[in-house]
Amino acid sequence: MYGIVLIIVLVITGGAIAFIGDRLGTKVGKKKLSIFGLRPRHTSIIVTIITGILITTLTFGIMAAVSKDVRTALFGMEKLNQQIKETQTNLTVVTDELAAANLEQENTNKDLAKTKNEVSSLKTIQVELESRNTALESNNRNLEAGNAQLVLHNDDLMAQNSALGDQNTSLMQANSSLNEENNILAVRSAEFRQGLQFVRQGDIIYRAGEIIASGVVDVANNDKTINADLTSLVYLANRNITQRMGAKSPIEGVWISQKEFDEAFNTIKNARQNTVIRIVAAGNIVYGEPVRANIQIYKNSLIYHENDYVFAEKFSVKGQSADEAERTVIEFLKHVNISAIKKGILSDPIKGSVGVMTGSQFYDIINSIDPIRGDILLTAYAQSDTNALGPLKLRIKVEEILGQK
C-alpha cells in the first residue's frame, strides 16, 4: 500500500511539474523572453530542460525523503553489496558449521542411544549386584554366626590341644618304655635265634595262613575287655608257638604290628555282633624265626543248633571191600564240609575243613556201611550248638534204603 501511494504521488508531482514547465515555456515563447541573452527559442528549450531536471530531481528527492530503501539504493549500494557478500560468506560459514553441527548432533544421538543402552545394561547389572549384595549380606551374617561358633570350637580345640599335649607327654613316656621293650625284644630275638635247639633246624613250623590262635569276642564287651580279649589271644598264640616248638619255657614269639592291633580293636568295637578273631601266620615260618602274624576278623553267629540237620546224600554200595565203604564216607564228608562252609562256618585255611571226627567214630560208620548191599542214605547232624568259628562236630546216621538191590 505504501508503494502504491508513493507512485501516485510521483505521478501527480511529475505531471504538475511538467504542466508548470510547459506553461512556463509557452509564456516564455509567446513573450519572446530571453535568458542570458539567448534567443527566445533557445530560452524555451532551456526552460524545458530545467523543467525536466526539476521533475527528475524532485522525483528522486521525494523518493529519497519518503523511502529509506531508495536512499540506500542511491547512496549505499556499494556498502549494501559489501554487506551482501559478507552475509553470503557468513551464510556459507554458518551452513558449514550447521552441517558439522548436524553431523556432531547425529554422532551425539548415536552416542546417546549407546549410552541409553549402557544405562539399561547398568541398571540390570545394578539389580543383579543388589541381589548379590543381599545374598552376600545374608552370607556374611551366616559367616559371622559360623565365626562365633568357630571361636567357641577353637576354645574347645585349645582345651583339647592342651589335653593332647598332656597325652603326648604320656605317649612319649610310653614310647620310651616301648623302645626299652623293643631293645629287650631284640635281645630276646637274638637269644631266640641262637639259643633254641631243634631236632630239625630250618623246618617250617607254620605255613602261610595257618591259624595260630582263634577265639570269639562278645559285642557287649567294653573297650577294656575288648583289649583284654585281644591280648589274651596274643598270649594264647605265644603259648601255641611254645608248644609247637617244644620249648620248655614260654616264648614271646608272635609279632603283630601295633597299627594292625589298633585297627582290629576299632573294628571289633564298631561291630554290631560277636566277632571271630583269628591270628594267622603271615608267611611260612621256620625254626629260629619270629612268627610274623596277622589278625583276621569275621562276623560270628550261631550256624547250627544241637541235632540240626546238616547234609544228606544217597550212595550205592556193593560191599566188596572195606576200602569202598571208606571212600564213600570220605566223599560224603567232603560234601558235608562244602555244605557247612556255604552255611557260614569258617574253614581251616590250610586243610579247608570245618569239622572234627574221632577215628573210632569214623570206623564205626565204615563198619555200619560194610554189610549193606544196595542203596544207603547218609545223613549228618550237628552234635552240639556250633557258631561260625567251629569246629563242627558231626553225628552221622546210616540208613539202608529198603526195596533196593
ZANUBA-157355 format. One line per field, with one value per atom (N, C-alpha, C): residue number from 1; x, y, z. Coordinates in steps of 0.1 Angstrom, whole numbers, plus 5000, padded with zeros to 4 digits. Example, Ala and Ser with C-alpha at 12.3 -4.5 7.8 and 13.67 -1.06 7.14 Angstrom:
<rs>
num = (1	1	1	2	2	2);
u = (5132	5123	5132	5128	5137	5129);
v = (4943	4955	4967	4978	4989	5000);
w = (5078	5078	5078	5071	5071	5079);
</rs>
This chain:
<rs>
num = (1	1	1	2	2	2	3	3	3	4	4	4	5	5	5	6	6	6	7	7	7	8	8	8	9	9	9	10	10	10	11	11	11	12	12	12	13	13	13	14	14	14	15	15	15	16	16	16	17	17	17	18	18	18	19	19	19	20	20	20	21	21	21	22	22	22	23	23	23	24	24	24	25	25	25	26	26	26	27	27	27	28	28	28	29	29	29	30	30	30	31	31	31	32	32	32	33	33	33	34	34	34	35	35	35	36	36	36	37	37	37	38	38	38	39	39	39	40	40	40	41	41	41	42	42	42	43	43	43	44	44	44	45	45	45	46	46	46	47	47	47	48	48	48	49	49	49	50	50	50	51	51	51	52	52	52	53	53	53	54	54	54	55	55	55	56	56	56	57	57	57	58	58	58	59	59	59	60	60	60	61	61	61	62	62	62	63	63	63	64	64	64	65	65	65	66	66	66	67	67	67	68	68	68	69	69	69	70	70	70	71	71	71	72	72	72	73	73	73	74	74	74	75	75	75	76	76	76	77	77	77	78	78	78	79	79	79	80	80	80	81	81	81	82	82	82	83	83	83	84	84	84	85	85	85	86	86	86	87	87	87	88	88	88	89	89	89	90	90	90	91	91	91	92	92	92	93	93	93	94	94	94	95	95	95	96	96	96	97	97	97	98	98	98	99	99	99	100	100	100	101	101	101	102	102	102	103	103	103	104	104	104	105	105	105	106	106	106	107	107	107	108	108	108	109	109	109	110	110	110	111	111	111	112	112	112	113	113	113	114	114	114	115	115	115	116	116	116	117	117	117	118	118	118	119	119	119	120	120	120	121	121	121	122	122	122	123	123	123	124	124	124	125	125	125	126	126	126	127	127	127	128	128	128	129	129	129	130	130	130	131	131	131	132	132	132	133	133	133	134	134	134	135	135	135	136	136	136	137	137	137	138	138	138	139	139	139	140	140	140	141	141	141	142	142	142	143	143	143	144	144	144	145	145	145	146	146	146	147	147	147	148	148	148	149	149	149	150	150	150	151	151	151	152	152	152	153	153	153	154	154	154	155	155	155	156	156	156	157	157	157	158	158	158	159	159	159	160	160	160	161	161	161	162	162	162	163	163	163	164	164	164	165	165	165	166	166	166	167	167	167	168	168	168	169	169	169	170	170	170	171	171	171	172	172	172	173	173	173	174	174	174	175	175	175	176	176	176	177	177	177	178	178	178	179	179	179	180	180	180	181	181	181	182	182	182	183	183	183	184	184	184	185	185	185	186	186	186	187	187	187	188	188	188	189	189	189	190	190	190	191	191	191	192	192	192	193	193	193	194	194	194	195	195	195	196	196	196	197	197	197	198	198	198	199	199	199	200	200	200	201	201	201	202	202	202	203	203	203	204	204	204	205	205	205	206	206	206	207	207	207	208	208	208	209	209	209	210	210	210	211	211	211	212	212	212	213	213	213	214	214	214	215	215	215	216	216	216	217	217	217	218	218	218	219	219	219	220	220	220	221	221	221	222	222	222	223	223	223	224	224	224	225	225	225	226	226	226	227	227	227	228	228	228	229	229	229	230	230	230	231	231	231	232	232	232	233	233	233	234	234	234	235	235	235	236	236	236	237	237	237	238	238	238	239	239	239	240	240	240	241	241	241	242	242	242	243	243	243	244	244	244	245	245	245	246	246	246	247	247	247	248	248	248	249	249	249	250	250	250	251	251	251	252	252	252	253	253	253	254	254	254	255	255	255	256	256	256	257	257	257	258	258	258	259	259	259	260	260	260	261	261	261	262	262	262	263	263	263	264	264	264	265	265	265	266	266	266	267	267	267	268	268	268	269	269	269	270	270	270	271	271	271	272	272	272	273	273	273	274	274	274	275	275	275	276	276	276	277	277	277	278	278	278	279	279	279	280	280	280	281	281	281	282	282	282	283	283	283	284	284	284	285	285	285	286	286	286	287	287	287	288	288	288	289	289	289	290	290	290	291	291	291	292	292	292	293	293	293	294	294	294	295	295	295	296	296	296	297	297	297	298	298	298	299	299	299	300	300	300	301	301	301	302	302	302	303	303	303	304	304	304	305	305	305	306	306	306	307	307	307	308	308	308	309	309	309	310	310	310	311	311	311	312	312	312	313	313	313	314	314	314	315	315	315	316	316	316	317	317	317	318	318	318	319	319	319	320	320	320	321	321	321	322	322	322	323	323	323	324	324	324	325	325	325	326	326	326	327	327	327	328	328	328	329	329	329	330	330	330	331	331	331	332	332	332	333	333	333	334	334	334	335	335	335	336	336	336	337	337	337	338	338	338	339	339	339	340	340	340	341	341	341	342	342	342	343	343	343	344	344	344	345	345	345	346	346	346	347	347	347	348	348	348	349	349	349	350	350	350	351	351	351	352	352	352	353	353	353	354	354	354	355	355	355	356	356	356	357	357	357	358	358	358	359	359	359	360	360	360	361	361	361	362	362	362	363	363	363	364	364	364	365	365	365	366	366	366	367	367	367	368	368	368	369	369	369	370	370	370	371	371	371	372	372	372	373	373	373	374	374	374	375	375	375	376	376	376	377	377	377	378	378	378	379	379	379	380	380	380	381	381	381	382	382	382	383	383	383	384	384	384	385	385	385	386	386	386	387	387	387	388	388	388	389	389	389	390	390	390	391	391	391	392	392	392	393	393	393	394	394	394	395	395	395	396	396	396	397	397	397	398	398	398	399	399	399	400	400	400	401	401	401	402	402	402	403	403	403	404	404	404	405	405	405);
u = (5008	5000	5009	5020	5029	5035	5039	5045	5035	5022	5012	5010	5010	5008	5020	5032	5044	5043	5039	5039	5028	5017	5007	5012	5019	5024	5034	5043	5053	5046	5036	5029	5023	5016	5009	5020	5031	5041	5048	5051	5057	5048	5035	5026	5024	5024	5023	5035	5047	5059	5059	5056	5055	5045	5034	5024	5029	5035	5040	5052	5060	5071	5066	5056	5050	5044	5037	5030	5041	5052	5062	5069	5072	5079	5070	5057	5048	5048	5047	5048	5061	5072	5085	5085	5079	5080	5071	5059	5050	5055	5061	5066	5080	5085	5099	5109	5108	5117	5131	5141	5155	5162	5170	5178	5192	5200	5214	5217	5208	5210	5207	5201	5198	5186	5184	5172	5161	5149	5137	5135	5138	5137	5146	5159	5168	5164	5159	5155	5144	5134	5123	5129	5139	5145	5151	5158	5165	5154	5143	5133	5127	5126	5120	5130	5143	5154	5154	5153	5153	5141	5129	5117	5119	5125	5128	5137	5147	5157	5150	5141	5133	5124	5118	5110	5118	5129	5138	5143	5148	5153	5143	5131	5121	5116	5115	5111	5121	5134	5144	5144	5142	5142	5130	5118	5107	5109	5114	5116	5126	5137	5147	5142	5134	5128	5118	5111	5100	5105	5114	5118	5133	5135	5149	5155	5147	5153	5158	5151	5156	5169	5170	5182	5193	5190	5200	5205	5195	5198	5206	5203	5210	5224	5225	5238	5245	5239	5246	5246	5246	5245	5258	5270	5283	5284	5280	5280	5271	5259	5249	5255	5262	5268	5278	5286	5297	5290	5279	5272	5267	5262	5256	5267	5279	5290	5294	5295	5298	5288	5275	5264	5265	5268	5269	5280	5291	5303	5299	5293	5289	5279	5270	5260	5267	5277	5284	5291	5297	5304	5294	5283	5272	5267	5265	5260	5269	5283	5293	5292	5291	5291	5278	5267	5254	5255	5262	5264	5272	5283	5292	5284	5276	5268	5258	5252	5242	5249	5262	5269	5273	5277	5280	5268	5256	5244	5240	5242	5240	5248	5262	5271	5267	5262	5258	5246	5236	5224	5228	5238	5242	5249	5257	5263	5253	5242	5232	5224	5221	5215	5223	5236	5246	5246	5246	5246	5234	5222	5210	5210	5216	5217	5226	5237	5246	5240	5232	5225	5215	5208	5199	5206	5218	5226	5231	5235	5240	5229	5217	5205	5203	5204	5203	5214	5226	5237	5235	5230	5228	5218	5207	5197	5204	5212	5218	5228	5236	5245	5238	5226	5219	5214	5210	5206	5217	5229	5241	5245	5244	5247	5238	5225	5216	5220	5224	5228	5241	5250	5263	5261	5252	5249	5244	5234	5229	5240	5249	5260	5270	5272	5280	5275	5262	5256	5258	5256	5258	5273	5282	5296	5300	5293	5296	5291	5279	5274	5284	5288	5297	5310	5315	5327	5326	5314	5312	5313	5307	5308	5322	5330	5344	5352	5349	5356	5354	5341	5338	5345	5344	5351	5366	5371	5386	5390	5381	5384	5384	5374	5373	5386	5390	5402	5415	5415	5426	5427	5415	5414	5418	5413	5417	5432	5437	5451	5459	5455	5462	5462	5449	5448	5457	5457	5465	5480	5483	5497	5501	5492	5494	5495	5485	5486	5499	5503	5515	5527	5527	5538	5538	5525	5523	5528	5524	5528	5543	5549	5564	5570	5564	5569	5567	5554	5551	5560	5563	5572	5586	5590	5603	5603	5592	5591	5591	5583	5583	5596	5604	5618	5626	5624	5632	5627	5614	5608	5613	5614	5619	5633	5641	5655	5656	5647	5646	5642	5632	5627	5638	5646	5657	5667	5670	5679	5673	5660	5653	5653	5651	5651	5664	5675	5688	5690	5685	5686	5678	5666	5657	5663	5670	5676	5688	5696	5708	5707	5697	5697	5688	5678	5668	5674	5672	5677	5666	5667	5656	5661	5653	5657	5659	5650	5651	5653	5665	5667	5664	5656	5652	5639	5633	5620	5609	5599	5588	5579	5576	5567	5553	5552	5539	5539	5528	5527	5519	5521	5514	5499	5492	5478	5473	5482	5479	5474	5464	5458	5468	5472	5480	5471	5461	5452	5439	5427	5415	5405	5395	5385	5374	5364	5353	5352	5350	5349	5334	5329	5315	5313	5302	5299	5296	5291	5287	5299	5311	5323	5326	5332	5336	5351	5356	5370	5380	5378	5388	5388	5376	5375	5379	5376	5380	5395	5402	5416	5422	5415	5420	5418	5407	5404	5415	5418	5428	5442	5445	5458	5458	5447	5446	5449	5443	5446	5460	5467	5481	5489	5485	5492	5490	5477	5474	5482	5484	5493	5507	5512	5526	5527	5516	5516	5516	5508	5507	5521	5527	5541	5551	5550	5559	5557	5544	5542	5546	5544	5548	5563	5570	5585	5591	5582	5587	5596	5595	5603	5598	5608	5604	5599	5603	5598	5590	5580	5572	5581	5576	5584	5574	5579	5571	5575	5569	5574	5565	5553	5544	5546	5547	5549	5537	5530	5519	5521	5520	5522	5512	5516	5507	5495	5498	5488	5477	5481	5471	5463	5470	5463	5452	5456	5446	5435	5438	5427	5418	5423	5414	5406	5412	5404	5392	5395	5384	5373	5377	5368	5358	5364	5356	5347	5353	5345	5333	5334	5323	5314	5317	5309	5296	5285	5272	5269	5278	5276	5289	5288	5301	5310	5323	5332	5342	5346	5356	5369	5379	5392	5402	5410	5420	5433	5443	5457	5464	5468	5473	5487	5495	5509	5509	5517	5518	5526	5533	5541	5546	5554	5560	5570	5569	5578	5587	5600	5609	5614	5620	5626	5636	5636	5646	5641	5630	5625	5613	5611	5599	5587	5576	5564	5556	5558	5550	5536	5527	5513	5504	5492	5481	5469	5460	5448	5436	5428	5417	5404	5394	5382	5370	5361	5349	5337	5325	5313	5310	5305	5301	5286	5281	5267	5265	5254	5251	5247	5254	5251	5242	5245	5238	5234	5222	5218	5221	5221	5223	5212	5217	5209	5203	5207	5203	5208	5199	5203	5214	5224	5235	5235	5235	5236	5232	5226	5223	5226	5230	5233	5231	5227	5224	5236	5239	5250	5246	5253	5251	5263	5262	5274	5272	5283	5283	5289	5296	5301	5312	5319	5330	5342	5345	5356	5354	5363	5362	5366	5375	5380	5369	5359	5348	5340	5337	5330	5337	5351	5359	5359	5359	5359	5345	5334	5321	5320	5325	5324	5333	5344	5353	5346	5340	5333	5322	5314	5303	5308	5319	5324	5328	5334	5338	5326	5315	5302	5296	5297	5293	5301	5314	5323	5319	5316	5313	5300	5290	5277	5278	5287	5288	5295	5305	5312	5302	5293	5283	5274	5271	5262	5268	5282	5288	5299	5302	5313	5326	5336	5349	5357	5363	5371	5386	5393	5407	5414	5423	5429	5438	5444	5453	5446	5438	5432	5418	5412	5399	5388	5390	5379	5373	5361	5353	5350	5351	5346	5357	5354	5363	5356	5363	5357	5368	5365	5374	5376	5388	5390	5380	5376	5367	5353	5349	5336	5337	5348	5350	5348	5355	5354	5341	5334	5321	5311	5313	5304	5308	5321	5325	5320	5320	5315	5300	5293	5278	5275	5284	5281	5285	5296	5302	5292	5283	5274	5263	5261	5249	5253	5243	5244	5232	5235	5225	5226	5215	5215	5214	5222	5221	5219	5214	5213	5221	5231	5240	5235	5232	5227	5236	5240	5248	5240	5242	5236	5247	5244	5253	5252	5263	5263	5259	5263	5261	5259	5255	5255	5268	5268	5281	5279	5289	5289	5299	5301	5310	5324	5329	5343	5345	5334	5335	5343	5348	5346	5332	5328	5315	5317	5311	5312	5299	5301	5290	5286	5273	5267	5262	5267	5264	5254	5243	5233	5233	5234	5235	5221	5215	5202	5202	5197	5196	5183	5183	5170	5165	5154	5148	5142	5141	5135	5145	5157	5167	5177	5181	5191	5204);
v = (4988	5000	5012	5012	5023	5026	5016	5017	5024	5019	5025	5040	5044	5058	5066	5060	5067	5069	5059	5060	5071	5071	5081	5095	5096	5110	5114	5105	5108	5112	5104	5107	5121	5123	5136	5148	5146	5156	5158	5147	5148	5155	5152	5158	5173	5176	5190	5198	5193	5200	5201	5190	5191	5201	5201	5211	5226	5227	5241	5244	5235	5237	5241	5233	5236	5250	5253	5266	5277	5274	5284	5286	5275	5275	5282	5280	5286	5301	5306	5320	5326	5319	5324	5325	5316	5316	5327	5329	5340	5353	5355	5368	5371	5360	5361	5366	5359	5362	5357	5363	5358	5358	5347	5344	5344	5351	5352	5356	5364	5370	5359	5348	5338	5341	5335	5337	5331	5336	5331	5316	5311	5297	5289	5293	5286	5287	5299	5301	5291	5289	5279	5265	5262	5248	5247	5257	5257	5255	5263	5262	5247	5241	5228	5218	5220	5212	5213	5225	5228	5221	5222	5216	5201	5195	5180	5177	5186	5183	5184	5195	5196	5184	5179	5167	5156	5153	5142	5144	5157	5160	5159	5165	5164	5150	5142	5128	5120	5122	5115	5120	5134	5140	5134	5134	5129	5114	5107	5092	5090	5098	5097	5101	5112	5117	5107	5101	5092	5078	5072	5058	5056	5049	5046	5037	5027	5018	5026	5037	5045	5051	5057	5063	5053	5041	5030	5027	5026	5023	5033	5046	5057	5060	5059	5063	5051	5039	5029	5016	5016	5003	4995	5003	4995	4989	4997	4992	4980	4981	4970	4958	4960	4948	4942	4951	4945	4937	4943	4935	4922	4923	4910	4900	4904	4895	4889	4898	4894	4884	4888	4879	4865	4865	4853	4844	4852	4844	4839	4847	4843	4831	4832	4822	4809	4810	4797	4791	4800	4795	4789	4796	4791	4778	4777	4765	4753	4756	4745	4741	4752	4749	4742	4745	4738	4723	4721	4707	4699	4706	4700	4698	4708	4706	4695	4694	4683	4669	4669	4656	4653	4664	4661	4657	4664	4660	4646	4641	4627	4618	4621	4613	4613	4626	4627	4618	4618	4609	4595	4591	4577	4574	4583	4581	4581	4589	4590	4576	4571	4558	4547	4548	4538	4539	4552	4555	4550	4552	4547	4532	4525	4510	4506	4514	4511	4513	4524	4527	4516	4511	4500	4487	4485	4473	4476	4488	4491	4489	4493	4491	4476	4468	4454	4448	4453	4449	4454	4466	4471	4463	4459	4450	4437	4431	4418	4420	4432	4434	4436	4443	4445	4431	4422	4409	4401	4402	4396	4402	4415	4421	4417	4415	4410	4396	4387	4374	4374	4383	4384	4389	4398	4403	4391	4383	4371	4362	4359	4350	4355	4369	4375	4373	4374	4371	4357	4348	4334	4331	4338	4336	4342	4353	4358	4349	4343	4333	4321	4316	4305	4308	4321	4325	4325	4329	4328	4313	4304	4290	4285	4290	4286	4291	4303	4308	4299	4295	4286	4272	4268	4255	4256	4268	4270	4269	4275	4274	4259	4251	4237	4230	4234	4227	4231	4243	4247	4239	4237	4228	4214	4209	4196	4195	4206	4206	4205	4212	4211	4197	4191	4177	4168	4170	4162	4164	4176	4178	4170	4169	4160	4146	4142	4128	4125	4136	4134	4131	4139	4136	4122	4118	4104	4094	4097	4088	4088	4099	4100	4091	4092	4083	4068	4066	4052	4047	4057	4054	4050	4058	4055	4040	4037	4024	4013	4017	4007	4005	4016	4015	4005	4007	3998	3984	3982	3968	3963	3972	3968	3963	3970	3966	3952	3951	3938	3927	3930	3920	3917	3927	3925	3915	3917	3908	3894	3894	3880	3874	3882	3876	3870	3877	3872	3859	3859	3847	3836	3840	3831	3824	3831	3826	3817	3821	3814	3803	3805	3796	3784	3785	3774	3762	3750	3738	3730	3727	3720	3707	3697	3685	3687	3695	3697	3712	3717	3731	3735	3746	3751	3746	3736	3731	3741	3741	3750	3746	3755	3752	3758	3768	3774	3777	3773	3777	3790	3797	3809	3808	3816	3815	3805	3797	3787	3794	3789	3795	3792	3803	3801	3801	3810	3810	3817	3813	3819	3820	3828	3830	3839	3841	3849	3860	3873	3884	3889	3891	3894	3909	3912	3925	3934	3928	3936	3941	3936	3940	3955	3960	3974	3975	3987	3989	3981	3981	3974	3959	3953	3939	3935	3943	3940	3939	3949	3950	3938	3934	3922	3909	3908	3896	3895	3906	3906	3902	3908	3905	3890	3885	3871	3862	3865	3858	3858	3869	3870	3861	3861	3852	3837	3834	3821	3817	3826	3824	3821	3829	3826	3812	3808	3795	3784	3786	3776	3775	3786	3786	3779	3782	3775	3760	3755	3741	3735	3743	3738	3736	3745	3745	3735	3731	3722	3728	3741	3749	3746	3746	3743	3755	3767	3779	3787	3796	3804	3813	3814	3822	3833	3845	3856	3857	3847	3846	3852	3856	3862	3877	3882	3896	3901	3911	3917	3933	3940	3954	3961	3972	3979	3985	3990	3995	3985	3973	3962	3959	3959	3956	3966	3979	3990	3990	3987	3986	3974	3963	3952	3956	3963	3968	3977	3986	3995	3988	3978	3970	3963	3956	3949	3958	3970	3980	3985	3987	3992	3981	3968	3957	3957	3952	3951	3937	3928	3914	3908	3896	3890	3887	3887	3886	3874	3868	3857	3863	3861	3866	3854	3855	3845	3852	3847	3851	3841	3845	3835	3839	3830	3832	3841	3851	3860	3854	3844	3837	3824	3816	3804	3807	3801	3804	3791	3793	3782	3784	3773	3773	3784	3791	3802	3816	3817	3830	3834	3847	3852	3849	3846	3843	3856	3861	3873	3869	3876	3872	3883	3880	3889	3886	3896	3894	3894	3883	3883	3883	3891	3893	3889	3881	3876	3878	3880	3881	3867	3867	3854	3853	3841	3838	3823	3820	3805	3799	3789	3783	3771	3762	3750	3749	3745	3741	3726	3722	3708	3699	3689	3680	3686	3697	3703	3694	3694	3687	3695	3688	3694	3691	3678	3674	3659	3655	3641	3637	3625	3621	3606	3602	3588	3582	3569	3562	3548	3542	3528	3520	3510	3502	3488	3482	3467	3459	3465	3457	3448	3451	3442	3443	3455	3457	3468	3469	3480	3493	3492	3504	3512	3504	3511	3519	3513	3520	3532	3531	3542	3554	3550	3560	3567	3559	3565	3575	3572	3581	3593	3591	3603	3613	3607	3616	3623	3616	3622	3633	3631	3641	3654	3652	3663	3672	3665	3672	3679	3672	3679	3691	3690	3702	3713	3711	3721	3728	3720	3725	3734	3729	3737	3750	3750	3763	3773	3768	3776	3782	3774	3778	3789	3790	3801	3797	3784	3780	3783	3789	3792	3780	3778	3766	3768	3757	3758	3763	3774	3779	3769	3760	3750	3738	3732	3719	3722	3733	3736	3729	3723	3715	3724	3720	3727	3718	3705	3696	3687	3681	3671	3658	3648	3634	3625	3618	3608	3596	3590	3578	3567	3565	3555	3557	3570	3574	3571	3574	3572	3557	3549	3534	3528	3534	3529	3531	3542	3545	3535	3532	3523	3509	3505	3492	3491	3502	3502	3501	3506	3505	3492	3486	3474	3462	3459	3447	3450	3463	3466	3464	3459	3457	3464	3475	3483	3498	3505	3519	3523	3533	3538	3553	3558	3573	3577	3585	3591	3605	3607	3620	3625	3637	3643	3653	3652	3661	3668	3680	3686	3680	3677	3671	3682	3694	3705	3718	3728	3742	3746	3751	3754	3768	3777	3790	3790	3802	3804	3799	3801	3797	3782	3774	3759	3754	3742	3732	3726	3720	3713	3698	3695	3680	3674	3662	3656	3643	3640	3627	3622	3611	3605	3593	3594	3584	3576	3562	3554	3546	3548	3541	3534	3521	3513	3517	3519	3522	3508	3504	3491	3491	3478	3476	3478	3481	3483	3472	3467	3456	3462);
w = (5000	5000	5000	5007	5008	4994	4986	4973	4963	4964	4955	4958	4970	4974	4969	4970	4966	4950	4943	4928	4924	4931	4928	4930	4942	4945	4934	4930	4920	4907	4903	4890	4890	4902	4903	4903	4910	4911	4898	4891	4877	4867	4868	4859	4862	4875	4878	4874	4876	4872	4857	4850	4835	4830	4837	4833	4835	4847	4850	4840	4837	4828	4814	4810	4797	4796	4807	4807	4807	4815	4816	4803	4796	4783	4773	4774	4764	4766	4779	4781	4777	4779	4775	4760	4753	4738	4733	4739	4734	4737	4748	4751	4746	4740	4734	4745	4756	4767	4764	4769	4767	4780	4782	4794	4789	4797	4794	4779	4774	4760	4750	4753	4743	4735	4724	4716	4724	4721	4728	4725	4713	4711	4719	4720	4729	4743	4747	4761	4764	4755	4757	4759	4751	4753	4767	4771	4784	4795	4793	4803	4804	4792	4792	4798	4795	4801	4816	4821	4835	4842	4834	4840	4841	4831	4832	4843	4845	4856	4869	4870	4882	4885	4874	4876	4882	4875	4880	4894	4896	4909	4920	4917	4927	4929	4918	4920	4929	4926	4935	4949	4950	4963	4971	4965	4972	4976	4966	4969	4980	4979	4990	5003	5003	5016	5022	5013	5018	5021	5013	5014	5017	5028	5032	5022	5016	5006	4994	4990	4979	4982	4994	4999	4998	5003	5003	4989	4980	4966	4959	4963	4956	4962	4975	4982	4989	4992	4999	4992	4979	4971	4973	4972	4973	4987	4997	5011	5012	5006	5006	4999	4988	4981	4990	4996	5005	5017	5022	5033	5028	5015	5009	5008	5003	5002	5015	5025	5038	5044	5041	5046	5039	5026	5019	5025	5027	5033	5046	5055	5068	5067	5057	5055	5051	5042	5039	5051	5059	5071	5081	5082	5091	5086	5072	5066	5069	5068	5070	5085	5093	5108	5111	5104	5107	5103	5091	5086	5097	5101	5111	5124	5128	5140	5138	5126	5124	5125	5119	5120	5134	5141	5155	5163	5159	5166	5163	5150	5147	5155	5156	5164	5179	5183	5197	5199	5189	5191	5192	5183	5184	5197	5202	5215	5226	5224	5234	5234	5222	5222	5228	5225	5231	5246	5250	5264	5271	5264	5270	5271	5261	5262	5273	5274	5285	5299	5299	5312	5315	5305	5307	5312	5305	5310	5324	5327	5340	5351	5347	5356	5359	5348	5350	5359	5356	5365	5379	5380	5394	5401	5394	5401	5405	5396	5399	5411	5410	5421	5435	5434	5446	5452	5442	5446	5453	5446	5451	5465	5465	5478	5489	5486	5496	5501	5490	5493	5501	5497	5505	5519	5521	5534	5543	5536	5544	5547	5536	5538	5549	5549	5559	5573	5574	5587	5592	5582	5585	5589	5581	5584	5598	5601	5615	5625	5623	5632	5633	5620	5620	5627	5625	5631	5646	5651	5666	5671	5663	5666	5665	5655	5653	5665	5670	5681	5693	5695	5706	5704	5691	5688	5690	5686	5688	5702	5711	5725	5730	5724	5728	5723	5710	5705	5712	5717	5725	5738	5744	5756	5753	5741	5737	5734	5727	5724	5737	5747	5760	5765	5764	5769	5761	5747	5739	5742	5746	5749	5761	5771	5782	5778	5769	5764	5756	5748	5741	5750	5761	5771	5776	5779	5784	5773	5760	5749	5747	5749	5748	5759	5771	5781	5778	5772	5768	5757	5748	5736	5741	5751	5757	5763	5770	5776	5765	5753	5742	5736	5735	5730	5738	5751	5760	5758	5757	5755	5741	5731	5718	5719	5727	5728	5735	5745	5752	5742	5734	5724	5714	5710	5701	5707	5720	5727	5727	5730	5731	5718	5707	5694	5690	5694	5692	5699	5712	5720	5714	5709	5703	5691	5683	5671	5674	5685	5687	5697	5707	5718	5717	5708	5707	5700	5705	5699	5694	5681	5675	5668	5668	5662	5647	5640	5626	5624	5625	5624	5609	5607	5594	5589	5596	5591	5594	5585	5586	5598	5607	5619	5616	5608	5605	5590	5583	5569	5568	5557	5555	5555	5564	5565	5576	5582	5592	5605	5611	5623	5635	5642	5654	5666	5667	5678	5673	5679	5675	5687	5685	5696	5692	5701	5698	5708	5704	5712	5712	5724	5726	5723	5715	5711	5723	5734	5746	5754	5750	5758	5756	5767	5766	5761	5760	5754	5762	5775	5784	5782	5781	5780	5765	5755	5741	5741	5747	5747	5754	5765	5773	5765	5757	5749	5738	5731	5721	5727	5738	5745	5749	5753	5757	5745	5733	5721	5717	5719	5716	5726	5739	5748	5744	5740	5735	5723	5714	5702	5707	5716	5721	5728	5735	5741	5731	5720	5710	5702	5701	5694	5703	5716	5725	5724	5724	5723	5710	5699	5686	5685	5691	5691	5701	5710	5720	5731	5732	5742	5756	5766	5780	5787	5782	5789	5779	5783	5774	5765	5753	5743	5738	5738	5731	5717	5709	5695	5685	5688	5678	5677	5664	5661	5654	5660	5654	5655	5644	5644	5653	5660	5668	5660	5648	5639	5636	5633	5630	5642	5654	5666	5669	5667	5669	5659	5647	5637	5640	5645	5649	5661	5670	5682	5678	5668	5664	5656	5648	5640	5650	5660	5670	5677	5681	5689	5681	5668	5660	5654	5657	5652	5660	5653	5659	5663	5662	5666	5670	5676	5680	5669	5671	5660	5663	5652	5653	5650	5659	5658	5655	5644	5641	5640	5647	5645	5636	5624	5614	5610	5606	5602	5589	5589	5577	5566	5569	5558	5564	5556	5561	5571	5583	5594	5597	5597	5600	5614	5619	5633	5634	5645	5647	5643	5636	5631	5640	5643	5650	5641	5647	5640	5636	5624	5620	5617	5623	5622	5618	5613	5610	5618	5620	5627	5617	5617	5608	5616	5611	5619	5610	5615	5608	5617	5611	5619	5624	5636	5642	5645	5643	5646	5648	5654	5656	5642	5637	5624	5626	5635	5638	5653	5655	5669	5671	5683	5686	5678	5671	5664	5651	5647	5634	5623	5612	5600	5593	5588	5581	5566	5563	5549	5548	5537	5534	5520	5517	5504	5502	5491	5487	5480	5484	5478	5475	5465	5462	5465	5474	5478	5474	5471	5467	5478	5488	5499	5495	5484	5480	5489	5495	5504	5513	5524	5533	5527	5517	5511	5504	5498	5492	5502	5513	5524	5528	5530	5534	5524	5511	5501	5501	5503	5504	5515	5527	5539	5536	5530	5528	5518	5507	5498	5504	5512	5519	5528	5536	5545	5537	5525	5516	5513	5509	5506	5518	5530	5542	5545	5543	5545	5536	5523	5514	5518	5522	5527	5539	5549	5561	5558	5549	5546	5539	5530	5524	5535	5545	5556	5564	5565	5572	5582	5583	5592	5585	5593	5587	5586	5574	5572	5576	5579	5582	5569	5570	5558	5551	5559	5553	5548	5556	5553	5545	5548	5541	5548	5560	5567	5577	5581	5592	5603	5602	5612	5618	5629	5635	5637	5637	5639	5644	5655	5660	5651	5653	5645	5647	5660	5663	5657	5657	5651	5636	5629	5615	5612	5619	5616	5620	5630	5633	5621	5614	5602	5591	5589	5579	5582	5595	5599	5597	5598	5596	5581	5573	5558	5553	5558	5552	5549	5558	5555	5545	5542	5534	5519	5512	5497	5490	5484	5478	5481	5481	5483	5498	5502	5515	5515	5527	5528	5540	5538	5549	5552	5565	5570	5581	5580	5590	5599	5612	5621	5630	5635	5644	5658	5664	5678	5688	5686	5696	5688	5696	5690	5684	5672	5665	5659	5662	5656	5644	5639	5627	5629	5642	5645	5644	5646	5646	5658	5657	5646	5647	5636	5635	5639	5650	5654	5648	5642	5634	5641	5639	5642	5629	5624	5611	5613	5605	5606	5593	5594	5582	5581	5569	5567	5554	5555	5543	5536	5523	5516	5512	5518	5516	5502	5497	5484	5472	5476	5465	5466	5455	5455	5448);
</rs>
